[in-house]
Amino acid sequence: MMAGWLLVINVISFALFGIDKHKAVVHAWRIPERVLMASAAMGGAAGALAGMYVFHHKTKHTKFTVGVPALLVLWIILLFQIRG
């Protein structure tokens, strides 16, 4: 169950970063930063981090360059705690 959730939320996070980058380029309505960070916090930090670097998006914002990797580390620790 947890693996399924993590797969889905990481794909969503990755997609959100790609969509937001596209919207930034075409000057369209943007996805709020809180939504991008929330997707990372809900388990999609790996997808968010991949999206940041694949799409070159939010890589100059400290909130993302520090926050997303920190969330990834927290999720890794959490998963190791759950697996015991």
Phi and psi restraints in degrees (range 20) as a CNS / XPLOR table:
assign (resid 1 and name C) (resid 2 and name N)
       (resid 2 and name CA) (resid 2 and name C) 1.0 -64.0 20.0 2
assign (resid 2 and name N) (resid 2 and name CA)
       (resid 2 and name C) (resid 3 and name N) 1.0 -40.9 20.0 2
assign (resid 2 and name C) (resid 3 and name N)
       (resid 3 and name CA) (resid 3 and name C) 1.0 -63.0 20.0 2
assign (resid 3 and name N) (resid 3 and name CA)
       (resid 3 and name C) (resid 4 and name N) 1.0 -39.9 20.0 2
assign (resid 3 and name C) (resid 4 and name N)
       (resid 4 and name CA) (resid 4 and name C) 1.0 -63.0 20.0 2
assign (resid 4 and name N) (resid 4 and name CA)
       (resid 4 and name C) (resid 5 and name N) 1.0 -44.8 20.0 2
assign (resid 4 and name C) (resid 5 and name N)
       (resid 5 and name CA) (resid 5 and name C) 1.0 -60.7 20.0 2
assign (resid 5 and name N) (resid 5 and name CA)
       (resid 5 and name C) (resid 6 and name N) 1.0 -46.9 20.0 2
assign (resid 5 and name C) (resid 6 and name N)
       (resid 6 and name CA) (resid 6 and name C) 1.0 -63.3 20.0 2
assign (resid 6 and name N) (resid 6 and name CA)
       (resid 6 and name C) (resid 7 and name N) 1.0 -38.0 20.0 2
assign (resid 6 and name C) (resid 7 and name N)
       (resid 7 and name CA) (resid 7 and name C) 1.0 -63.1 20.0 2
assign (resid 7 and name N) (resid 7 and name CA)
       (resid 7 and name C) (resid 8 and name N) 1.0 -48.1 20.0 2
assign (resid 7 and name C) (resid 8 and name N)
       (resid 8 and name CA) (resid 8 and name C) 1.0 -63.9 20.0 2
assign (resid 8 and name N) (resid 8 and name CA)
       (resid 8 and name C) (resid 9 and name N) 1.0 -48.7 20.0 2
assign (resid 8 and name C) (resid 9 and name N)
       (resid 9 and name CA) (resid 9 and name C) 1.0 -67.9 20.0 2
assign (resid 9 and name N) (resid 9 and name CA)
       (resid 9 and name C) (resid 10 and name N) 1.0 -31.0 20.0 2
assign (resid 9 and name C) (resid 10 and name N)
       (resid 10 and name CA) (resid 10 and name C) 1.0 -71.6 20.0 2
assign (resid 10 and name N) (resid 10 and name CA)
       (resid 10 and name C) (resid 11 and name N) 1.0 -37.9 20.0 2
assign (resid 10 and name C) (resid 11 and name N)
       (resid 11 and name CA) (resid 11 and name C) 1.0 -64.7 20.0 2
assign (resid 11 and name N) (resid 11 and name CA)
       (resid 11 and name C) (resid 12 and name N) 1.0 -42.7 20.0 2
assign (resid 11 and name C) (resid 12 and name N)
       (resid 12 and name CA) (resid 12 and name C) 1.0 -62.7 20.0 2
assign (resid 12 and name N) (resid 12 and name CA)
       (resid 12 and name C) (resid 13 and name N) 1.0 -46.2 20.0 2
assign (resid 12 and name C) (resid 13 and name N)
       (resid 13 and name CA) (resid 13 and name C) 1.0 -59.9 20.0 2
assign (resid 13 and name N) (resid 13 and name CA)
       (resid 13 and name C) (resid 14 and name N) 1.0 -45.9 20.0 2
assign (resid 13 and name C) (resid 14 and name N)
       (resid 14 and name CA) (resid 14 and name C) 1.0 -58.1 20.0 2
assign (resid 14 and name N) (resid 14 and name CA)
       (resid 14 and name C) (resid 15 and name N) 1.0 -46.9 20.0 2
assign (resid 14 and name C) (resid 15 and name N)
       (resid 15 and name CA) (resid 15 and name C) 1.0 -63.7 20.0 2
assign (resid 15 and name N) (resid 15 and name CA)
       (resid 15 and name C) (resid 16 and name N) 1.0 -40.6 20.0 2
assign (resid 15 and name C) (resid 16 and name N)
       (resid 16 and name CA) (resid 16 and name C) 1.0 -59.6 20.0 2
assign (resid 16 and name N) (resid 16 and name CA)
       (resid 16 and name C) (resid 17 and name N) 1.0 -41.6 20.0 2
assign (resid 16 and name C) (resid 17 and name N)
       (resid 17 and name CA) (resid 17 and name C) 1.0 -66.2 20.0 2
assign (resid 17 and name N) (resid 17 and name CA)
       (resid 17 and name C) (resid 18 and name N) 1.0 -39.4 20.0 2
assign (resid 17 and name C) (resid 18 and name N)
       (resid 18 and name CA) (resid 18 and name C) 1.0 -65.8 20.0 2
assign (resid 18 and name N) (resid 18 and name CA)
       (resid 18 and name C) (resid 19 and name N) 1.0 -43.8 20.0 2
assign (resid 18 and name C) (resid 19 and name N)
       (resid 19 and name CA) (resid 19 and name C) 1.0 -64.1 20.0 2
assign (resid 19 and name N) (resid 19 and name CA)
       (resid 19 and name C) (resid 20 and name N) 1.0 -44.7 20.0 2
assign (resid 19 and name C) (resid 20 and name N)
       (resid 20 and name CA) (resid 20 and name C) 1.0 -64.7 20.0 2
assign (resid 20 and name N) (resid 20 and name CA)
       (resid 20 and name C) (resid 21 and name N) 1.0 -37.6 20.0 2
assign (resid 20 and name C) (resid 21 and name N)
       (resid 21 and name CA) (resid 21 and name C) 1.0 -63.0 20.0 2
assign (resid 21 and name N) (resid 21 and name CA)
       (resid 21 and name C) (resid 22 and name N) 1.0 -44.4 20.0 2
assign (resid 21 and name C) (resid 22 and name N)
       (resid 22 and name CA) (resid 22 and name C) 1.0 -60.8 20.0 2
assign (resid 22 and name N) (resid 22 and name CA)
       (resid 22 and name C) (resid 23 and name N) 1.0 -44.0 20.0 2
assign (resid 22 and name C) (resid 23 and name N)
       (resid 23 and name CA) (resid 23 and name C) 1.0 -63.5 20.0 2
assign (resid 23 and name N) (resid 23 and name CA)
       (resid 23 and name C) (resid 24 and name N) 1.0 -35.7 20.0 2
assign (resid 23 and name C) (resid 24 and name N)
       (resid 24 and name CA) (resid 24 and name C) 1.0 -64.6 20.0 2
assign (resid 24 and name N) (resid 24 and name CA)
       (resid 24 and name C) (resid 25 and name N) 1.0 -41.8 20.0 2
assign (resid 24 and name C) (resid 25 and name N)
       (resid 25 and name CA) (resid 25 and name C) 1.0 -65.5 20.0 2
assign (resid 25 and name N) (resid 25 and name CA)
       (resid 25 and name C) (resid 26 and name N) 1.0 -39.9 20.0 2
assign (resid 25 and name C) (resid 26 and name N)
       (resid 26 and name CA) (resid 26 and name C) 1.0 -94.2 20.0 2
assign (resid 26 and name N) (resid 26 and name CA)
       (resid 26 and name C) (resid 27 and name N) 1.0 8.9 20.0 2
assign (resid 26 and name C) (resid 27 and name N)
       (resid 27 and name CA) (resid 27 and name C) 1.0 57.1 20.0 2
assign (resid 27 and name N) (resid 27 and name CA)
       (resid 27 and name C) (resid 28 and name N) 1.0 43.1 20.0 2
assign (resid 27 and name C) (resid 28 and name N)
       (resid 28 and name CA) (resid 28 and name C) 1.0 -100.4 20.0 2
assign (resid 28 and name N) (resid 28 and name CA)
       (resid 28 and name C) (resid 29 and name N) 1.0 175.8 20.0 2
assign (resid 28 and name C) (resid 29 and name N)
       (resid 29 and name CA) (resid 29 and name C) 1.0 -55.3 20.0 2
assign (resid 29 and name N) (resid 29 and name CA)
       (resid 29 and name C) (resid 30 and name N) 1.0 136.0 20.0 2
assign (resid 29 and name C) (resid 30 and name N)
       (resid 30 and name CA) (resid 30 and name C) 1.0 -103.2 20.0 2
assign (resid 30 and name N) (resid 30 and name CA)
       (resid 30 and name C) (resid 31 and name N) 1.0 156.3 20.0 2
assign (resid 30 and name C) (resid 31 and name N)
       (resid 31 and name CA) (resid 31 and name C) 1.0 -77.6 20.0 2
assign (resid 31 and name N) (resid 31 and name CA)
       (resid 31 and name C) (resid 32 and name N) 1.0 128.0 20.0 2
assign (resid 31 and name C) (resid 32 and name N)
       (resid 32 and name CA) (resid 32 and name C) 1.0 -59.5 20.0 2
assign (resid 32 and name N) (resid 32 and name CA)
       (resid 32 and name C) (resid 33 and name N) 1.0 143.8 20.0 2
assign (resid 32 and name C) (resid 33 and name N)
       (resid 33 and name CA) (resid 33 and name C) 1.0 -57.8 20.0 2
assign (resid 33 and name N) (resid 33 and name CA)
       (resid 33 and name C) (resid 34 and name N) 1.0 -35.0 20.0 2
assign (resid 33 and name C) (resid 34 and name N)
       (resid 34 and name CA) (resid 34 and name C) 1.0 -63.6 20.0 2
assign (resid 34 and name N) (resid 34 and name CA)
       (resid 34 and name C) (resid 35 and name N) 1.0 -30.7 20.0 2
assign (resid 34 and name C) (resid 35 and name N)
       (resid 35 and name CA) (resid 35 and name C) 1.0 -71.2 20.0 2
assign (resid 35 and name N) (resid 35 and name CA)
       (resid 35 and name C) (resid 36 and name N) 1.0 -42.4 20.0 2
assign (resid 35 and name C) (resid 36 and name N)
       (resid 36 and name CA) (resid 36 and name C) 1.0 -61.4 20.0 2
assign (resid 36 and name N) (resid 36 and name CA)
       (resid 36 and name C) (resid 37 and name N) 1.0 -46.0 20.0 2
assign (resid 36 and name C) (resid 37 and name N)
       (resid 37 and name CA) (resid 37 and name C) 1.0 -68.1 20.0 2
assign (resid 37 and name N) (resid 37 and name CA)
       (resid 37 and name C) (resid 38 and name N) 1.0 -37.4 20.0 2
assign (resid 37 and name C) (resid 38 and name N)
       (resid 38 and name CA) (resid 38 and name C) 1.0 -63.1 20.0 2
assign (resid 38 and name N) (resid 38 and name CA)
       (resid 38 and name C) (resid 39 and name N) 1.0 -39.6 20.0 2
assign (resid 38 and name C) (resid 39 and name N)
       (resid 39 and name CA) (resid 39 and name C) 1.0 -64.3 20.0 2
assign (resid 39 and name N) (resid 39 and name CA)
       (resid 39 and name C) (resid 40 and name N) 1.0 -36.4 20.0 2
assign (resid 39 and name C) (resid 40 and name N)
       (resid 40 and name CA) (resid 40 and name C) 1.0 -68.5 20.0 2
assign (resid 40 and name N) (resid 40 and name CA)
       (resid 40 and name C) (resid 41 and name N) 1.0 -41.6 20.0 2
assign (resid 40 and name C) (resid 41 and name N)
       (resid 41 and name CA) (resid 41 and name C) 1.0 -67.6 20.0 2
assign (resid 41 and name N) (resid 41 and name CA)
       (resid 41 and name C) (resid 42 and name N) 1.0 -27.9 20.0 2
assign (resid 41 and name C) (resid 42 and name N)
       (resid 42 and name CA) (resid 42 and name C) 1.0 -82.5 20.0 2
assign (resid 42 and name N) (resid 42 and name CA)
       (resid 42 and name C) (resid 43 and name N) 1.0 8.0 20.0 2
assign (resid 42 and name C) (resid 43 and name N)
       (resid 43 and name CA) (resid 43 and name C) 1.0 118.8 20.0 2
assign (resid 43 and name N) (resid 43 and name CA)
       (resid 43 and name C) (resid 44 and name N) 1.0 -3.2 20.0 2
assign (resid 43 and name C) (resid 44 and name N)
       (resid 44 and name CA) (resid 44 and name C) 1.0 -96.8 20.0 2
assign (resid 44 and name N) (resid 44 and name CA)
       (resid 44 and name C) (resid 45 and name N) 1.0 26.6 20.0 2
assign (resid 44 and name C) (resid 45 and name N)
       (resid 45 and name CA) (resid 45 and name C) 1.0 -64.0 20.0 2
assign (resid 45 and name N) (resid 45 and name CA)
       (resid 45 and name C) (resid 46 and name N) 1.0 -37.5 20.0 2
assign (resid 45 and name C) (resid 46 and name N)
       (resid 46 and name CA) (resid 46 and name C) 1.0 -65.6 20.0 2
assign (resid 46 and name N) (resid 46 and name CA)
       (resid 46 and name C) (resid 47 and name N) 1.0 -43.6 20.0 2
assign (resid 46 and name C) (resid 47 and name N)
       (resid 47 and name CA) (resid 47 and name C) 1.0 -65.7 20.0 2
assign (resid 47 and name N) (resid 47 and name CA)
       (resid 47 and name C) (resid 48 and name N) 1.0 -38.9 20.0 2
assign (resid 47 and name C) (resid 48 and name N)
       (resid 48 and name CA) (resid 48 and name C) 1.0 -64.2 20.0 2
assign (resid 48 and name N) (resid 48 and name CA)
       (resid 48 and name C) (resid 49 and name N) 1.0 -45.0 20.0 2
assign (resid 48 and name C) (resid 49 and name N)
       (resid 49 and name CA) (resid 49 and name C) 1.0 -63.8 20.0 2
assign (resid 49 and name N) (resid 49 and name CA)
       (resid 49 and name C) (resid 50 and name N) 1.0 -43.0 20.0 2
assign (resid 49 and name C) (resid 50 and name N)
       (resid 50 and name CA) (resid 50 and name C) 1.0 -61.9 20.0 2
assign (resid 50 and name N) (resid 50 and name CA)
       (resid 50 and name C) (resid 51 and name N) 1.0 -43.6 20.0 2
assign (resid 50 and name C) (resid 51 and name N)
       (resid 51 and name CA) (resid 51 and name C) 1.0 -62.6 20.0 2
assign (resid 51 and name N) (resid 51 and name CA)
       (resid 51 and name C) (resid 52 and name N) 1.0 -38.3 20.0 2
assign (resid 51 and name C) (resid 52 and name N)
       (resid 52 and name CA) (resid 52 and name C) 1.0 -57.6 20.0 2
assign (resid 52 and name N) (resid 52 and name CA)
       (resid 52 and name C) (resid 53 and name N) 1.0 -43.8 20.0 2
assign (resid 52 and name C) (resid 53 and name N)
       (resid 53 and name CA) (resid 53 and name C) 1.0 -90.0 20.0 2
assign (resid 53 and name N) (resid 53 and name CA)
       (resid 53 and name C) (resid 54 and name N) 1.0 -30.5 20.0 2
assign (resid 53 and name C) (resid 54 and name N)
       (resid 54 and name CA) (resid 54 and name C) 1.0 -67.5 20.0 2
assign (resid 54 and name N) (resid 54 and name CA)
       (resid 54 and name C) (resid 55 and name N) 1.0 -43.6 20.0 2
assign (resid 54 and name C) (resid 55 and name N)
       (resid 55 and name CA) (resid 55 and name C) 1.0 -94.5 20.0 2
assign (resid 55 and name N) (resid 55 and name CA)
       (resid 55 and name C) (resid 56 and name N) 1.0 0.3 20.0 2
assign (resid 55 and name C) (resid 56 and name N)
       (resid 56 and name CA) (resid 56 and name C) 1.0 50.8 20.0 2
assign (resid 56 and name N) (resid 56 and name CA)
       (resid 56 and name C) (resid 57 and name N) 1.0 53.7 20.0 2
assign (resid 56 and name C) (resid 57 and name N)
       (resid 57 and name CA) (resid 57 and name C) 1.0 -126.7 20.0 2
assign (resid 57 and name N) (resid 57 and name CA)
       (resid 57 and name C) (resid 58 and name N) 1.0 129.2 20.0 2
assign (resid 57 and name C) (resid 58 and name N)
       (resid 58 and name CA) (resid 58 and name C) 1.0 67.6 20.0 2
assign (resid 58 and name N) (resid 58 and name CA)
       (resid 58 and name C) (resid 59 and name N) 1.0 20.3 20.0 2
assign (resid 58 and name C) (resid 59 and name N)
       (resid 59 and name CA) (resid 59 and name C) 1.0 -81.8 20.0 2
assign (resid 59 and name N) (resid 59 and name CA)
       (resid 59 and name C) (resid 60 and name N) 1.0 -4.6 20.0 2
assign (resid 59 and name C) (resid 60 and name N)
       (resid 60 and name CA) (resid 60 and name C) 1.0 -108.7 20.0 2
assign (resid 60 and name N) (resid 60 and name CA)
       (resid 60 and name C) (resid 61 and name N) 1.0 6.1 20.0 2
assign (resid 60 and name C) (resid 61 and name N)
       (resid 61 and name CA) (resid 61 and name C) 1.0 -102.4 20.0 2
assign (resid 61 and name N) (resid 61 and name CA)
       (resid 61 and name C) (resid 62 and name N) 1.0 116.6 20.0 2
assign (resid 61 and name C) (resid 62 and name N)
       (resid 62 and name CA) (resid 62 and name C) 1.0 -55.9 20.0 2
assign (resid 62 and name N) (resid 62 and name CA)
       (resid 62 and name C) (resid 63 and name N) 1.0 -38.0 20.0 2
assign (resid 62 and name C) (resid 63 and name N)
       (resid 63 and name CA) (resid 63 and name C) 1.0 -53.4 20.0 2
assign (resid 63 and name N) (resid 63 and name CA)
       (resid 63 and name C) (resid 64 and name N) 1.0 -36.4 20.0 2
assign (resid 63 and name C) (resid 64 and name N)
       (resid 64 and name CA) (resid 64 and name C) 1.0 -91.1 20.0 2
assign (resid 64 and name N) (resid 64 and name CA)
       (resid 64 and name C) (resid 65 and name N) 1.0 -42.5 20.0 2
assign (resid 64 and name C) (resid 65 and name N)
       (resid 65 and name CA) (resid 65 and name C) 1.0 -68.8 20.0 2
assign (resid 65 and name N) (resid 65 and name CA)
       (resid 65 and name C) (resid 66 and name N) 1.0 -24.0 20.0 2
assign (resid 65 and name C) (resid 66 and name N)
       (resid 66 and name CA) (resid 66 and name C) 1.0 -101.3 20.0 2
assign (resid 66 and name N) (resid 66 and name CA)
       (resid 66 and name C) (resid 67 and name N) 1.0 -44.4 20.0 2
assign (resid 66 and name C) (resid 67 and name N)
       (resid 67 and name CA) (resid 67 and name C) 1.0 -65.7 20.0 2
assign (resid 67 and name N) (resid 67 and name CA)
       (resid 67 and name C) (resid 68 and name N) 1.0 -45.4 20.0 2
assign (resid 67 and name C) (resid 68 and name N)
       (resid 68 and name CA) (resid 68 and name C) 1.0 -66.4 20.0 2
assign (resid 68 and name N) (resid 68 and name CA)
       (resid 68 and name C) (resid 69 and name N) 1.0 -47.6 20.0 2
assign (resid 68 and name C) (resid 69 and name N)
       (resid 69 and name CA) (resid 69 and name C) 1.0 -61.7 20.0 2
assign (resid 69 and name N) (resid 69 and name CA)
       (resid 69 and name C) (resid 70 and name N) 1.0 -35.5 20.0 2
assign (resid 69 and name C) (resid 70 and name N)
       (resid 70 and name CA) (resid 70 and name C) 1.0 -63.5 20.0 2
assign (resid 70 and name N) (resid 70 and name CA)
       (resid 70 and name C) (resid 71 and name N) 1.0 -41.1 20.0 2
assign (resid 70 and name C) (resid 71 and name N)
       (resid 71 and name CA) (resid 71 and name C) 1.0 -64.7 20.0 2
assign (resid 71 and name N) (resid 71 and name CA)
       (resid 71 and name C) (resid 72 and name N) 1.0 -38.1 20.0 2
assign (resid 71 and name C) (resid 72 and name N)
       (resid 72 and name CA) (resid 72 and name C) 1.0 -62.4 20.0 2
assign (resid 72 and name N) (resid 72 and name CA)
       (resid 72 and name C) (resid 73 and name N) 1.0 -44.3 20.0 2
assign (resid 72 and name C) (resid 73 and name N)
       (resid 73 and name CA) (resid 73 and name C) 1.0 -61.9 20.0 2
assign (resid 73 and name N) (resid 73 and name CA)
       (resid 73 and name C) (resid 74 and name N) 1.0 -43.1 20.0 2
assign (resid 73 and name C) (resid 74 and name N)
       (resid 74 and name CA) (resid 74 and name C) 1.0 -61.3 20.0 2
assign (resid 74 and name N) (resid 74 and name CA)
       (resid 74 and name C) (resid 75 and name N) 1.0 -41.8 20.0 2
assign (resid 74 and name C) (resid 75 and name N)
       (resid 75 and name CA) (resid 75 and name C) 1.0 -66.0 20.0 2
assign (resid 75 and name N) (resid 75 and name CA)
       (resid 75 and name C) (resid 76 and name N) 1.0 -38.7 20.0 2
assign (resid 75 and name C) (resid 76 and name N)
       (resid 76 and name CA) (resid 76 and name C) 1.0 -62.9 20.0 2
assign (resid 76 and name N) (resid 76 and name CA)
       (resid 76 and name C) (resid 77 and name N) 1.0 -45.3 20.0 2
assign (resid 76 and name C) (resid 77 and name N)
       (resid 77 and name CA) (resid 77 and name C) 1.0 -60.1 20.0 2
assign (resid 77 and name N) (resid 77 and name CA)
       (resid 77 and name C) (resid 78 and name N) 1.0 -46.0 20.0 2
assign (resid 77 and name C) (resid 78 and name N)
       (resid 78 and name CA) (resid 78 and name C) 1.0 -58.8 20.0 2
assign (resid 78 and name N) (resid 78 and name CA)
       (resid 78 and name C) (resid 79 and name N) 1.0 -43.9 20.0 2
assign (resid 78 and name C) (resid 79 and name N)
       (resid 79 and name CA) (resid 79 and name C) 1.0 -65.7 20.0 2
assign (resid 79 and name N) (resid 79 and name CA)
       (resid 79 and name C) (resid 80 and name N) 1.0 -37.3 20.0 2
assign (resid 79 and name C) (resid 80 and name N)
       (resid 80 and name CA) (resid 80 and name C) 1.0 -67.1 20.0 2
assign (resid 80 and name N) (resid 80 and name CA)
       (resid 80 and name C) (resid 81 and name N) 1.0 -34.9 20.0 2
assign (resid 80 and name C) (resid 81 and name N)
       (resid 81 and name CA) (resid 81 and name C) 1.0 -67.4 20.0 2
assign (resid 81 and name N) (resid 81 and name CA)
       (resid 81 and name C) (resid 82 and name N) 1.0 -40.9 20.0 2
assign (resid 81 and name C) (resid 82 and name N)
       (resid 82 and name CA) (resid 82 and name C) 1.0 -67.3 20.0 2
assign (resid 82 and name N) (resid 82 and name CA)
       (resid 82 and name C) (resid 83 and name N) 1.0 -40.9 20.0 2
assign (resid 82 and name C) (resid 83 and name N)
       (resid 83 and name CA) (resid 83 and name C) 1.0 -72.6 20.0 2
assign (resid 83 and name N) (resid 83 and name CA)
       (resid 83 and name C) (resid 84 and name N) 1.0 -19.1 20.0 2
